[in-house]
Amino acid sequence: QMIQNLESTAQTLYRKMFVDDIDKENLPEGWRMGTLGELCEKTLGGDWGKDTKVDNYNMEVFCIRGADMPYISRGMKNFIPTRFILEKNLKERKLKSGDIVIEISGGSPTQSTGRSVFITDDLMSYANKSLICSNFCRLITAQAHYKSFVFASIRYLYANDALFRLENSSNGVKNLDLSALLNDEEMIIPSKEIAINFSSSYLSLLKCIYLCGQEIELITDLQSLLLAKMGN
């Protein structure tokens, strides 16, 4: 319940600052209309590797899939699969603090593709293993002062079902048109100063969400251990 309240607060913060009562024809000084793609430095596909060490596939990682998003977006790691990838791929695809991972394939009739997670130092420390994303996801690296804003914008669009119209289908599998999301969707772009202020508050909420999720996971692990010992 605490996590749900924090997530709701994060959505409300974004909506109050960048959606409600904003006149696109009379934006504050330093604001403009643009696209999220203008704020992004690169996007990169993921990797899946092998399930065991095989030849040069010897770099052990946690590989984030779309199915893991409900957990890792709340700071949890127990459901993320361990994979083994090539060293050169790890150097290129290893996730860093401030990176955004977005699901580009999956979804369902009632759930759009496009779930996402924001990588933080705390999340990487808790994982205690290198993180990458799978090849059904994509890494987005945004400009320094706009990382949180880009992520929050994607989360807001997803929460309001806006990503359904950016999907296409291949062999019965829904795919997100990431290029359309980043380059065709007109968005309000705040000034750098406002983006920095927003990031400070938003990341504080995100930190609390991750800590709550990790506490739940650790307590659940402890519960399983205690029940096992009681059974003996």
Disulfide bonds with the S-S distance in Angstrom:
none
